[in-house]
């Protein structure tokens, strides 16, 4: 029988999924301003001003445009 902990780790994604707003497009390269801070250059199809899901350097899909509230603890 396989180790249950290793089976659980295999179910989890290796890269986090982040949300950001597209700020510019140059060919197939898209610059995304991430909600948590930072800018990432990704590959994919999107429109300027739209919210997208990003995993690694790939745009996964369109994200809902919801208000974001940052709370410092």
N, CA, C and O atoms as CSV, one atom per row, in Angstrom:
chain,resi,resn,atom,element,x,y,z
A,1,UNK,N,N,0.840,-1.175,0.000
A,1,UNK,CA,C,0.000,0.000,0.000
A,1,UNK,C,C,0.892,1.247,0.000
A,1,UNK,O,O,1.907,1.292,0.695
A,2,UNK,N,N,0.504,2.254,-0.784
A,2,UNK,CA,C,1.284,3.477,-0.906
A,2,UNK,C,C,1.127,4.352,0.342
A,2,UNK,O,O,0.146,4.248,1.078
A,3,UNK,N,N,2.100,5.195,0.550
A,3,UNK,CA,C,2.094,6.116,1.665
A,3,UNK,C,C,0.947,7.113,1.474
A,3,UNK,O,O,0.907,7.789,0.445
A,4,UNK,N,N,0.013,7.229,2.427
A,4,UNK,CA,C,-1.129,8.153,2.267
A,4,UNK,C,C,-0.698,9.620,2.128
A,4,UNK,O,O,-1.338,10.391,1.414
A,5,UNK,N,N,0.382,9.998,2.808
A,5,UNK,CA,C,0.856,11.384,2.712
A,5,UNK,C,C,1.331,11.693,1.294
A,5,UNK,O,O,1.035,12.765,0.766
A,6,UNK,N,N,2.057,10.777,0.677
A,6,UNK,CA,C,2.522,10.985,-0.693
A,6,UNK,C,C,1.350,11.013,-1.675
A,6,UNK,O,O,1.386,11.750,-2.660
A,7,UNK,N,N,0.331,10.227,-1.418
A,7,UNK,CA,C,-0.862,10.253,-2.271
A,7,UNK,C,C,-1.566,11.599,-2.162
A,7,UNK,O,O,-2.057,12.122,-3.162
A,8,UNK,N,N,-1.623,12.172,-0.942
A,8,UNK,CA,C,-2.224,13.479,-0.738
A,8,UNK,C,C,-1.421,14.558,-1.464
A,8,UNK,O,O,-2.006,15.426,-2.112
A,9,UNK,N,N,-0.098,14.516,-1.365
A,9,UNK,CA,C,0.749,15.489,-2.048
A,9,UNK,C,C,0.587,15.415,-3.564
A,9,UNK,O,O,0.682,16.435,-4.247
A,10,UNK,N,N,0.349,14.238,-4.088
A,10,UNK,CA,C,0.167,14.080,-5.536
A,10,UNK,C,C,-1.115,14.761,-6.018
A,10,UNK,O,O,-1.210,15.119,-7.192
A,11,UNK,N,N,-2.098,14.948,-5.143
A,11,UNK,CA,C,-3.355,15.609,-5.510
A,11,UNK,C,C,-3.238,17.125,-5.541
A,11,UNK,O,O,-4.034,17.795,-6.199
A,12,UNK,N,N,-2.263,17.667,-4.844
A,12,UNK,CA,C,-2.124,19.119,-4.742
A,12,UNK,C,C,-1.337,19.672,-5.930
A,12,UNK,O,O,-0.403,19.030,-6.411
A,13,UNK,N,N,-1.714,20.862,-6.401
A,13,UNK,CA,C,-0.976,21.463,-7.520
A,13,UNK,C,C,0.424,21.874,-7.081
A,13,UNK,O,O,0.642,22.216,-5.919
A,14,UNK,N,N,1.376,21.838,-8.022
A,14,UNK,CA,C,2.753,22.201,-7.697
A,14,UNK,C,C,2.981,23.708,-7.784
A,14,UNK,O,O,3.859,24.238,-7.104
A,15,UNK,N,N,2.205,24.400,-8.609
A,15,UNK,CA,C,2.324,25.851,-8.713
A,15,UNK,C,C,1.012,26.490,-8.266
A,15,UNK,O,O,-0.061,25.973,-8.574
A,16,UNK,N,N,1.086,27.601,-7.548
A,16,UNK,CA,C,-0.150,28.249,-7.083
A,16,UNK,C,C,-0.888,28.928,-8.233
A,16,UNK,O,O,-0.273,29.370,-9.204
A,17,UNK,N,N,-2.183,29.003,-8.115
A,17,UNK,CA,C,-3.018,29.729,-9.079
A,17,UNK,C,C,-3.249,31.129,-8.515
A,17,UNK,O,O,-3.734,31.288,-7.395
A,18,UNK,N,N,-2.893,32.143,-9.312
A,18,UNK,CA,C,-3.007,33.519,-8.870
A,18,UNK,C,C,-3.976,34.268,-9.772
A,18,UNK,O,O,-4.278,33.826,-10.880
A,19,UNK,N,N,-4.457,35.403,-9.285
A,19,UNK,CA,C,-5.380,36.243,-10.039
A,19,UNK,C,C,-4.698,37.577,-10.290
A,19,UNK,O,O,-4.010,38.111,-9.420
A,20,UNK,N,N,-4.898,38.113,-11.499
A,20,UNK,CA,C,-4.322,39.403,-11.806
A,20,UNK,C,C,-5.061,40.098,-12.937
A,20,UNK,O,O,-5.914,39.510,-13.602
A,21,UNK,N,N,-4.713,41.366,-13.140
A,21,UNK,CA,C,-5.322,42.174,-14.194
A,21,UNK,C,C,-4.320,42.340,-15.328
A,21,UNK,O,O,-3.150,42.639,-15.091
A,22,UNK,N,N,-4.778,42.148,-16.549
A,22,UNK,CA,C,-3.926,42.294,-17.721
A,22,UNK,C,C,-3.645,43.779,-17.926
A,22,UNK,O,O,-4.570,44.586,-18.024
A,23,UNK,N,N,-2.340,44.140,-17.990
A,23,UNK,CA,C,-1.984,45.551,-18.151
A,23,UNK,C,C,-1.425,45.854,-19.541
A,23,UNK,O,O,-1.478,47.002,-19.980
A,24,UNK,N,N,-0.890,44.849,-20.245
A,24,UNK,CA,C,-0.424,45.082,-21.612
A,24,UNK,C,C,-0.289,43.762,-22.349
A,24,UNK,O,O,-0.138,42.702,-21.741
A,25,UNK,N,N,-0.347,43.849,-23.687
A,25,UNK,CA,C,-0.227,42.671,-24.552
A,25,UNK,C,C,0.769,42.988,-25.654
A,25,UNK,O,O,0.706,44.053,-26.268
A,26,UNK,N,N,1.689,42.062,-25.904
A,26,UNK,CA,C,2.658,42.194,-26.982
A,26,UNK,C,C,2.769,40.843,-27.676
A,26,UNK,O,O,3.535,39.981,-27.243
A,27,UNK,N,N,2.006,40.655,-28.752
A,27,UNK,CA,C,1.980,39.355,-29.434
A,27,UNK,C,C,1.291,38.327,-28.559
A,27,UNK,O,O,0.134,38.499,-28.177
A,28,UNK,N,N,2.015,37.245,-28.241
A,28,UNK,CA,C,1.447,36.217,-27.366
A,28,UNK,C,C,1.886,36.419,-25.916
A,28,UNK,O,O,1.498,35.640,-25.045
A,29,UNK,N,N,2.688,37.449,-25.642
A,29,UNK,CA,C,3.146,37.743,-24.290
A,29,UNK,C,C,2.191,38.739,-23.634
A,29,UNK,O,O,1.854,39.770,-24.216
A,30,UNK,N,N,1.769,38.420,-22.436
A,30,UNK,CA,C,0.797,39.239,-21.711
A,30,UNK,C,C,1.397,39.595,-20.354
A,30,UNK,O,O,1.858,38.714,-19.629
A,31,UNK,N,N,1.394,40.876,-20.009
A,31,UNK,CA,C,1.857,41.318,-18.684
A,31,UNK,C,C,0.654,41.413,-17.760
A,31,UNK,O,O,-0.356,42.040,-18.082
A,32,UNK,N,N,0.788,40.767,-16.588
A,32,UNK,CA,C,-0.311,40.679,-15.632
A,32,UNK,C,C,0.129,41.282,-14.303
A,32,UNK,O,O,1.168,40.909,-13.757
A,33,UNK,N,N,-0.666,42.214,-13.786
A,33,UNK,CA,C,-0.454,42.815,-12.473
A,33,UNK,C,C,-1.187,41.941,-11.462
A,33,UNK,O,O,-2.417,41.935,-11.433
A,34,UNK,N,N,-0.446,41.198,-10.628
A,34,UNK,CA,C,-1.047,40.243,-9.707
A,34,UNK,C,C,-1.706,40.948,-8.528
A,34,UNK,O,O,-1.234,41.993,-8.080
A,35,UNK,N,N,-2.786,40.381,-8.032
A,35,UNK,CA,C,-3.557,40.970,-6.941
A,35,UNK,C,C,-2.708,41.065,-5.672
A,35,UNK,O,O,-2.786,42.064,-4.958
A,36,UNK,N,N,-1.911,40.057,-5.384
A,36,UNK,CA,C,-1.088,40.052,-4.176
A,36,UNK,C,C,0.151,40.915,-4.273
A,36,UNK,O,O,0.883,41.059,-3.294
A,37,UNK,N,N,0.401,41.496,-5.444
A,37,UNK,CA,C,1.585,42.316,-5.658
A,37,UNK,C,C,2.511,41.674,-6.669
A,37,UNK,O,O,2.656,40.452,-6.691
A,38,UNK,N,N,3.126,42.470,-7.491
A,38,UNK,CA,C,4.062,41.978,-8.487
A,38,UNK,C,C,3.457,41.964,-9.877
A,38,UNK,O,O,2.242,42.047,-10.054
A,39,UNK,N,N,4.341,41.856,-10.856
A,39,UNK,CA,C,3.946,41.798,-12.260
A,39,UNK,C,C,4.578,40.558,-12.864
A,39,UNK,O,O,5.748,40.271,-12.613
A,40,UNK,N,N,3.818,39.827,-13.653
A,40,UNK,CA,C,4.309,38.605,-14.284
A,40,UNK,C,C,4.035,38.664,-15.777
A,40,UNK,O,O,2.971,39.110,-16.204
A,41,UNK,N,N,5.006,38.209,-16.570
A,41,UNK,CA,C,4.831,38.094,-18.011
A,41,UNK,C,C,4.421,36.659,-18.317
A,41,UNK,O,O,5.123,35.717,-17.949
A,42,UNK,N,N,3.286,36.495,-18.990
A,42,UNK,CA,C,2.706,35.170,-19.231
A,42,UNK,C,C,2.423,34.981,-20.706
A,42,UNK,O,O,2.499,35.921,-21.497
A,43,UNK,N,N,2.094,33.745,-21.065
A,43,UNK,CA,C,1.645,33.420,-22.404
A,43,UNK,C,C,0.168,33.092,-22.338
A,43,UNK,O,O,-0.308,32.477,-21.384
A,44,UNK,N,N,-0.549,33.513,-23.370
A,44,UNK,CA,C,-1.967,33.221,-23.417
A,44,UNK,C,C,-2.729,34.290,-24.156
A,44,UNK,O,O,-2.151,35.215,-24.727
A,45,UNK,N,N,-4.026,34.148,-24.133
A,45,UNK,CA,C,-4.908,35.077,-24.823
A,45,UNK,C,C,-5.762,35.792,-23.786
A,45,UNK,O,O,-6.416,35.156,-22.960
A,46,UNK,N,N,-5.748,37.135,-23.837
A,46,UNK,CA,C,-6.548,37.938,-22.913
A,46,UNK,C,C,-6.701,39.333,-23.482
A,46,UNK,O,O,-6.050,39.684,-24.465
A,47,UNK,N,N,-7.558,40.126,-22.869
A,47,UNK,CA,C,-7.773,41.507,-23.269
A,47,UNK,C,C,-7.252,42.422,-22.168
A,47,UNK,O,O,-7.305,42.070,-20.990
A,48,UNK,N,N,-6.755,43.582,-22.542
A,48,UNK,CA,C,-6.258,44.554,-21.570
A,48,UNK,C,C,-7.397,44.979,-20.652
A,48,UNK,O,O,-8.488,45.313,-21.113
A,49,UNK,N,N,-7.134,44.964,-19.354
A,49,UNK,CA,C,-8.143,45.351,-18.368
A,49,UNK,C,C,-8.935,44.189,-17.811
A,49,UNK,O,O,-9.669,44.366,-16.838
A,50,UNK,N,N,-8.814,42.999,-18.393
A,50,UNK,CA,C,-9.576,41.859,-17.890
A,50,UNK,C,C,-8.816,41.165,-16.762
A,50,UNK,O,O,-7.592,41.260,-16.676
A,51,UNK,N,N,-9.545,40.478,-15.911
A,51,UNK,CA,C,-8.959,39.701,-14.824
A,51,UNK,C,C,-8.767,38.272,-15.301
A,51,UNK,O,O,-9.651,37.710,-15.948
A,52,UNK,N,N,-7.606,37.672,-14.984
A,52,UNK,CA,C,-7.291,36.324,-15.450
A,52,UNK,C,C,-6.695,35.494,-14.316
A,52,UNK,O,O,-6.150,36.031,-13.352
A,53,UNK,N,N,-6.812,34.163,-14.454
A,53,UNK,CA,C,-6.122,33.215,-13.583
A,53,UNK,C,C,-4.785,32.884,-14.219
A,53,UNK,O,O,-4.706,32.660,-15.427
A,54,UNK,N,N,-3.720,32.852,-13.400
A,54,UNK,CA,C,-2.373,32.571,-13.883
A,54,UNK,C,C,-1.792,31.418,-13.075
A,54,UNK,O,O,-1.858,31.422,-11.846
A,55,UNK,N,N,-1.224,30.433,-13.764
A,55,UNK,CA,C,-0.477,29.347,-13.130
A,55,UNK,C,C,0.879,29.287,-13.794
A,55,UNK,O,O,0.978,29.023,-14.992
A,56,UNK,N,N,1.922,29.530,-13.028
A,56,UNK,CA,C,3.262,29.570,-13.610
A,56,UNK,C,C,3.348,30.734,-14.577
A,56,UNK,O,O,3.134,31.883,-14.189
A,57,UNK,N,N,3.659,30.449,-15.834
A,57,UNK,CA,C,3.721,31.490,-16.865
A,57,UNK,C,C,2.613,31.327,-17.896
A,57,UNK,O,O,2.750,31.795,-19.026
A,58,UNK,N,N,1.527,30.678,-17.528
A,58,UNK,CA,C,0.413,30.444,-18.442
A,58,UNK,C,C,-0.865,31.087,-17.906
A,58,UNK,O,O,-1.142,31.049,-16.707
A,59,UNK,N,N,-1.631,31.673,-18.814
A,59,UNK,CA,C,-2.954,32.174,-18.446
A,59,UNK,C,C,-3.922,31.000,-18.567
A,59,UNK,O,O,-4.069,30.413,-19.639
A,60,UNK,N,N,-4.577,30.666,-17.466
A,60,UNK,CA,C,-5.464,29.509,-17.418
A,60,UNK,C,C,-6.858,29.867,-17.910
A,60,UNK,O,O,-7.489,29.074,-18.607
A,61,UNK,N,N,-7.342,31.042,-17.559
A,61,UNK,CA,C,-8.681,31.446,-17.981
A,61,UNK,C,C,-9.050,32.794,-17.401
A,61,UNK,O,O,-8.259,33.436,-16.711
A,62,UNK,N,N,-10.263,33.204,-17.695
A,62,UNK,CA,C,-10.760,34.490,-17.229
A,62,UNK,C,C,-11.277,34.359,-15.798
A,62,UNK,O,O,-11.953,33.389,-15.457
A,63,UNK,N,N,-10.953,35.342,-14.973
A,63,UNK,CA,C,-11.403,35.365,-13.581
A,63,UNK,C,C,-12.513,36.398,-13.432
A,63,UNK,O,O,-12.569,37.353,-14.207
A,64,UNK,N,N,-13.390,36.227,-12.461
A,64,UNK,CA,C,-14.421,37.235,-12.245
A,64,UNK,C,C,-13.800,38.534,-11.756
A,64,UNK,O,O,-12.803,38.516,-11.034
A,65,UNK,N,N,-14.376,39.639,-12.140
A,65,UNK,CA,C,-13.882,40.959,-11.747
A,65,UNK,C,C,-14.598,41.383,-10.468
A,65,UNK,O,O,-15.625,42.059,-10.512
A,66,UNK,N,N,-14.046,40.979,-9.337
A,66,UNK,CA,C,-14.636,41.262,-8.037
A,66,UNK,C,C,-13.794,42.282,-7.292
A,66,UNK,O,O,-12.606,42.419,-7.585
A,67,UNK,N,N,-14.369,43.000,-6.338
A,67,UNK,CA,C,-13.566,43.936,-5.557
A,67,UNK,C,C,-12.585,43.176,-4.670
A,67,UNK,O,O,-12.891,42.094,-4.169
A,68,UNK,N,N,-11.402,43.758,-4.485
A,68,UNK,CA,C,-10.364,43.145,-3.664
A,68,UNK,C,C,-10.143,44.001,-2.435
A,68,UNK,O,O,-9.993,45.219,-2.538
A,69,UNK,N,N,-10.123,43.360,-1.260
A,69,UNK,CA,C,-9.881,44.055,-0.004
A,69,UNK,C,C,-8.640,43.455,0.632
A,69,UNK,O,O,-8.611,42.259,0.923
A,70,UNK,N,N,-7.604,44.277,0.856
A,70,UNK,CA,C,-6.376,43.821,1.492
A,70,UNK,C,C,-6.413,44.211,2.962
A,70,UNK,O,O,-6.632,45.377,3.290
A,71,UNK,N,N,-6.200,43.246,3.848
A,71,UNK,CA,C,-6.216,43.485,5.271
A,71,UNK,C,C,-4.841,43.106,5.830
A,71,UNK,O,O,-4.398,41.973,5.643
A,72,UNK,N,N,-4.162,44.027,6.508
A,72,UNK,CA,C,-2.877,43.731,7.098
A,72,UNK,C,C,-3.090,43.301,8.536
A,72,UNK,O,O,-3.886,43.879,9.277
A,73,UNK,N,N,-2.356,42.272,8.902
A,73,UNK,CA,C,-2.476,41.731,10.256
A,73,UNK,C,C,-1.205,42.006,11.022
A,73,UNK,O,O,-1.095,41.633,12.190
